[in-house]
């Protein structure tokens, strides 16, 4: 039997190893050293590539931090991270997930960015009994299309991010700062996000209707559509003074250009996905000034990495120094995804049993780069919610655009940097 003194020694050894994220799980049993394999899937190419732009930088920092292995129950294990590109395709995401599971024999799957990547990867993990943690998809767009049961959740797949209820609260608070007729044009594509956001039961329309807004929904369009005349005409006909939606970056660029040409001039526009990234707004040009969007992570977020001990501001500065590029929101979440995965592995009782890794995921309570991740207290089982605020793109100082937080009602711990202005102020 392991004595209390020995158990404490094992725990102390895990902390002293230098890569420990959590001090819980001190009673994990000692095991024979072996290589731990982590699979990671994200869209690194294709129209969703901005979501994966920071991957190489973050992976470099994580690999450096765990180069000497991680300690599990007092035993050091080498860690290998196998990275796969979903190519912005759900079919491809499922294929590479299957390869990681069947060929690379991953112990833990990590996956990020939009339902087109997170959902097929999570489905493969659920099918094959592989523990999986995902992020950067609103939880409803991850949970309900996969036929999740709100009473039980999934057995092998866990997810952290914010939900549509948070983006609705964020956007509506932004809109309160501009006088409008409360007519909202909804630009919802026929993809995982668009169908979730425009859903008549769980999406934006029913929630906004209860708040006194009228959502004008011209119906779903296919990603990479080139002509938005029908949507623009519908929005003009209804007098929509607010625009929202969740298009992919190249689609919104086309839509916004055509809207200006055809005389659609909303007073405020809150757009998810397409204007999250500096590269995306720079591609649109001057007409992107004044656009608003949700802010999941920024240099101003008051959180630090339990792995590297850097603040959010220090992570953003390190990125900008290394790449010469402006900080981008996925930076914080990819850090948090690996922070969570490593914390889980270090708390696992038996690395050779997938059920043990899964149980360690269930018990996660981690202060990460994006806030506290706790799978035990979400809106449905297996979901951990993270904070969300709202921002507006304004004229930048160091870079052409700056994303300034203008709404923190939904997360008061995150400071605001300005007040929302109507689009006409940037004309």
KAKA-V186406 format. One record per residue. RES is the residue in three letters. PSI is psi in radians with two decimals (* if undefined). Layout:
((RES;PSI) (RES;PSI))
This chain:
((UNK;2.54) (UNK;2.15) (UNK;2.83) (UNK;-0.71) (UNK;-0.77) (UNK;-0.71) (UNK;-0.73) (UNK;-0.61) (UNK;-0.74) (UNK;-0.77) (UNK;-0.75) (UNK;-0.65) (UNK;-0.65) (UNK;-0.71) (UNK;-0.75) (UNK;-0.35) (UNK;-0.37) (UNK;-0.21) (UNK;0.31) (UNK;2.34) (UNK;-0.58) (UNK;2.60) (UNK;0.17) (UNK;2.94) (UNK;0.59) (UNK;-0.22) (UNK;0.31) (UNK;2.44) (UNK;2.55) (UNK;2.51) (UNK;2.87) (UNK;2.31) (UNK;2.37) (UNK;2.90) (UNK;2.29) (UNK;2.34) (UNK;2.14) (UNK;2.23) (UNK;2.49) (UNK;2.22) (UNK;2.34) (UNK;2.86) (UNK;1.74) (UNK;-0.26) (UNK;2.95) (UNK;-3.06) (UNK;-0.31) (UNK;0.20) (UNK;-0.54) (UNK;-0.45) (UNK;-0.47) (UNK;0.13) (UNK;-0.61) (UNK;0.01) (UNK;-0.90) (UNK;-0.70) (UNK;-0.83) (UNK;-0.76) (UNK;-0.63) (UNK;-0.76) (UNK;-0.71) (UNK;-0.80) (UNK;-0.67) (UNK;-0.70) (UNK;-0.59) (UNK;0.36) (UNK;-0.54) (UNK;0.14) (UNK;3.07) (UNK;2.67) (UNK;2.20) (UNK;1.96) (UNK;0.54) (UNK;-0.01) (UNK;2.28) (UNK;2.33) (UNK;2.34) (UNK;2.64) (UNK;2.27) (UNK;2.25) (UNK;2.11) (UNK;2.09) (UNK;2.36) (UNK;2.54) (UNK;2.16) (UNK;-0.20) (UNK;0.45) (UNK;0.40) (UNK;2.27) (UNK;-0.65) (UNK;-0.78) (UNK;-0.67) (UNK;-0.76) (UNK;-0.68) (UNK;-0.83) (UNK;-0.53) (UNK;-0.73) (UNK;-0.71) (UNK;-0.76) (UNK;-0.66) (UNK;-0.84) (UNK;-0.60) (UNK;-0.81) (UNK;-0.23) (UNK;0.87) (UNK;2.53) (UNK;-0.56) (UNK;2.38) (UNK;2.31) (UNK;2.44) (UNK;2.52) (UNK;2.57) (UNK;1.76) (UNK;2.64) (UNK;-0.48) (UNK;-0.37) (UNK;-0.87) (UNK;-0.73) (UNK;-0.87) (UNK;-0.55) (UNK;-0.80) (UNK;-0.66) (UNK;-0.73) (UNK;-0.67) (UNK;-0.71) (UNK;-0.69) (UNK;-0.65) (UNK;0.07) (UNK;0.79) (UNK;2.23) (UNK;2.37) (UNK;2.39) (UNK;2.29) (UNK;2.87) (UNK;3.08) (UNK;0.83) (UNK;2.23) (UNK;2.40) (UNK;-0.57) (UNK;-0.67) (UNK;-0.37) (UNK;-0.70) (UNK;-0.93) (UNK;-0.69) (UNK;-0.40) (UNK;0.17) (UNK;0.69) (UNK;2.47) (UNK;2.05) (UNK;-0.28) (UNK;-0.56) (UNK;-0.39) (UNK;-2.69) (UNK;2.85) (UNK;-0.67) (UNK;-0.20) (UNK;2.31) (UNK;2.64) (UNK;2.44) (UNK;2.34) (UNK;-3.06) (UNK;3.10) (UNK;3.03) (UNK;-0.53) (UNK;-0.54) (UNK;-0.71) (UNK;-0.58) (UNK;-0.79) (UNK;-0.70) (UNK;-0.87) (UNK;-0.81) (UNK;-0.59) (UNK;-0.68) (UNK;-0.79) (UNK;-0.50) (UNK;-0.35) (UNK;-0.04) (UNK;2.30) (UNK;2.10) (UNK;3.03) (UNK;0.10) (UNK;0.38) (UNK;2.13) (UNK;2.11) (UNK;2.22) (UNK;2.09) (UNK;1.63) (UNK;1.97) (UNK;2.91) (UNK;1.19) (UNK;-3.05) (UNK;-0.81) (UNK;-0.83) (UNK;-0.73) (UNK;-0.60) (UNK;-0.79) (UNK;-0.63) (UNK;0.07) (UNK;2.39) (UNK;-0.26) (UNK;-0.87) (UNK;-0.08) (UNK;-2.83) (UNK;-0.73) (UNK;-0.89) (UNK;-0.63) (UNK;-0.76) (UNK;-0.59) (UNK;-0.72) (UNK;-0.39) (UNK;0.07) (UNK;0.15) (UNK;2.63) (UNK;2.01) (UNK;2.20) (UNK;1.92) (UNK;1.86) (UNK;0.06) (UNK;2.96) (UNK;2.56) (UNK;2.79) (UNK;2.47) (UNK;2.52) (UNK;0.38) (UNK;2.54) (UNK;-0.32) (UNK;2.06) (UNK;0.42) (UNK;-0.68) (UNK;-0.75) (UNK;-0.75) (UNK;-0.75) (UNK;-0.72) (UNK;-0.75) (UNK;-0.69) (UNK;-0.73) (UNK;-0.65) (UNK;-0.10) (UNK;0.54) (UNK;2.13) (UNK;-0.09) (UNK;2.42) (UNK;2.37) (UNK;3.00) (UNK;-3.13) (UNK;0.98) (UNK;2.81) (UNK;2.76) (UNK;-0.87) (UNK;-0.52) (UNK;-0.73) (UNK;-0.62) (UNK;-0.80) (UNK;-0.79) (UNK;-0.83) (UNK;-0.65) (UNK;-0.81) (UNK;-0.61) (UNK;-0.76) (UNK;-0.71) (UNK;-0.55) (UNK;0.16) (UNK;0.35) (UNK;2.01) (UNK;1.42) (UNK;2.75) (UNK;-0.48) (UNK;2.49) (UNK;2.10) (UNK;1.86) (UNK;2.17) (UNK;2.83) (UNK;-1.06) (UNK;-0.50) (UNK;0.53) (UNK;-0.46) (UNK;2.52) (UNK;-0.71) (UNK;-0.58) (UNK;-0.74) (UNK;-0.59) (UNK;-0.59) (UNK;-0.55) (UNK;-0.68) (UNK;-2.78) (UNK;-0.50) (UNK;-0.10) (UNK;-0.25) (UNK;2.29) (UNK;-0.22) (UNK;2.51) (UNK;2.76) (UNK;2.97) (UNK;2.64) (UNK;1.93) (UNK;-0.61) (UNK;2.56) (UNK;2.96) (UNK;-0.32) (UNK;-0.14) (UNK;2.30) (UNK;0.85) (UNK;2.73) (UNK;2.80) (UNK;2.19) (UNK;-0.21) (UNK;-0.88) (UNK;-0.22) (UNK;0.32) (UNK;2.54) (UNK;2.93) (UNK;-0.73) (UNK;-0.67) (UNK;-0.64) (UNK;-0.79) (UNK;-0.73) (UNK;-0.69) (UNK;-0.72) (UNK;-0.85) (UNK;-0.64) (UNK;-0.67) (UNK;-0.57) (UNK;-0.37) (UNK;0.10) (UNK;2.78) (UNK;2.59) (UNK;2.65) (UNK;2.55) (UNK;-0.67) (UNK;-0.34) (UNK;-0.94) (UNK;-0.67) (UNK;-0.55) (UNK;-0.68) (UNK;-0.90) (UNK;-0.61) (UNK;-0.79) (UNK;-0.58) (UNK;-0.78) (UNK;-0.78) (UNK;-0.76) (UNK;-0.69) (UNK;-0.76) (UNK;-0.85) (UNK;-0.67) (UNK;-0.38) (UNK;0.01) (UNK;2.36) (UNK;-0.61) (UNK;1.84) (UNK;-0.40) (UNK;0.00) (UNK;2.04) (UNK;-0.58) (UNK;-0.56) (UNK;-0.70) (UNK;-0.76) (UNK;-0.75) (UNK;-0.57) (UNK;-0.60) (UNK;-0.81) (UNK;-0.67) (UNK;0.20) (UNK;2.31) (UNK;1.59) (UNK;2.30) (UNK;1.81) (UNK;-3.08) (UNK;-0.36) (UNK;0.20) (UNK;-3.05) (UNK;2.28) (UNK;2.02) (UNK;1.81) (UNK;-0.11) (UNK;-0.11) (UNK;0.80) (UNK;-3.10) (UNK;-0.50) (UNK;2.81) (UNK;2.40) (UNK;0.09) (UNK;2.29) (UNK;2.25) (UNK;2.48) (UNK;2.76) (UNK;2.71) (UNK;2.40) (UNK;-3.11) (UNK;2.56) (UNK;2.89) (UNK;2.39) (UNK;2.14) (UNK;3.07) (UNK;2.26) (UNK;2.99) (UNK;-1.10) (UNK;-0.60) (UNK;2.89) (UNK;-0.62) (UNK;2.56) (UNK;2.37) (UNK;1.90) (UNK;2.32) (UNK;2.14) (UNK;-0.01) (UNK;2.12) (UNK;0.36) (UNK;-0.58) (UNK;-0.25) (UNK;1.38) (UNK;-0.35) (UNK;-0.25) (UNK;2.08) (UNK;2.55) (UNK;2.74) (UNK;0.02) (UNK;-3.04) (UNK;2.58) (UNK;2.47) (UNK;2.57) (UNK;2.77) (UNK;-0.55) (UNK;-0.40) (UNK;-0.31) (UNK;0.04) (UNK;*))
